Amino acid sequence: MSLFNLPPQIEIPVNGETDTYPVRRIFCVGRNYADHAREMGQEPDLEAPFYFTKTPSALCMTGSTIPYAPGTKDFHYEMELVVALGGPAFRTTREEAEKAVFAYGCGLDMTRRDRQQDGKDKRRPWDLGKDFEDSAVIAPLTRAKDFGAIKNQNITLKVNDIPRQTATLDQLLHDVPAVIAHLSGYYHLGPGDLIYTGTPAGVGPVAVNDRLIGTIDGLDSILLTIGSPE
């Protein structure tokens, strides 16, 4: 028997399935669209992707209203394609990496931008800026075989019906097989691992009562409302 009763971990619905997808880890790719890298004051890095992580307790399902995050005055959205792994991947090739993909979904990497900037300025980790409750928003998953190949599908985000982010998935600097293959050189990847693959240009702040709608062609849309601070 456990000493404490902890909240149950979110498991993600999968279209066409009665069973849900359990989450073990969340990896996130930084600056994986050229225009976003430039808007963040960096030149695109084509050599290799880089990562940060979020704990599974950061997960939040689409349709939620979340409080404006504590400890920030600059709360930002980042719309992303999420990859859910369903097979093992360790030191894989690109071809092997593709076989490890189970499903895709729409996600939002919510960010305390001022706290992230603190980390950059002081050469410290980004944890306070990236890994916090309700910062990894996700929609139901669509199996890879139903979604098909990643090509030039549109990825968009609107805030209060005003377009803020518009790009296509073929603009990823490091595509999904490349990310999985590279990351598998450092981790034994497998079922339960999510990868948020990066956000296009157009990131920006949200305010209380803002309504966010994110879309990727062929996937369930994501909806999020920003509530009052706690």
Secondary structure as GFF3:
##gff-version 3
##sequence-region A 1 230
A	DSSP	beta_strand	11	12	.	.	.	ID=ss1
A	DSSP	beta_strand	21	22	.	.	.	ID=ss2
A	DSSP	beta_strand	25	30	.	.	.	ID=ss3
A	DSSP	alpha_helix	34	39	.	.	.	ID=ss4
A	DSSP	beta_strand	50	54	.	.	.	ID=ss5
A	DSSP	three_ten_helix	56	58	.	.	.	ID=ss6
A	DSSP	beta_strand	59	61	.	.	.	ID=ss7
A	DSSP	beta_strand	64	67	.	.	.	ID=ss8
A	DSSP	beta_strand	75	77	.	.	.	ID=ss9
A	DSSP	beta_strand	79	85	.	.	.	ID=ss10
A	DSSP	alpha_helix	94	99	.	.	.	ID=ss11
A	DSSP	beta_strand	101	109	.	.	.	ID=ss12
A	DSSP	beta_strand	111	112	.	.	.	ID=ss13
A	DSSP	alpha_helix	113	122	.	.	.	ID=ss14
A	DSSP	alpha_helix	127	130	.	.	.	ID=ss15
A	DSSP	beta_strand	136	138	.	.	.	ID=ss16
A	DSSP	beta_strand	142	143	.	.	.	ID=ss17
A	DSSP	alpha_helix	144	147	.	.	.	ID=ss18
A	DSSP	beta_strand	154	159	.	.	.	ID=ss19
A	DSSP	beta_strand	162	168	.	.	.	ID=ss20
A	DSSP	three_ten_helix	169	171	.	.	.	ID=ss21
A	DSSP	alpha_helix	176	183	.	.	.	ID=ss22
A	DSSP	beta_strand	193	196	.	.	.	ID=ss23
A	DSSP	beta_strand	204	205	.	.	.	ID=ss24
A	DSSP	beta_strand	211	216	.	.	.	ID=ss25
A	DSSP	beta_strand	222	227	.	.	.	ID=ss26
###
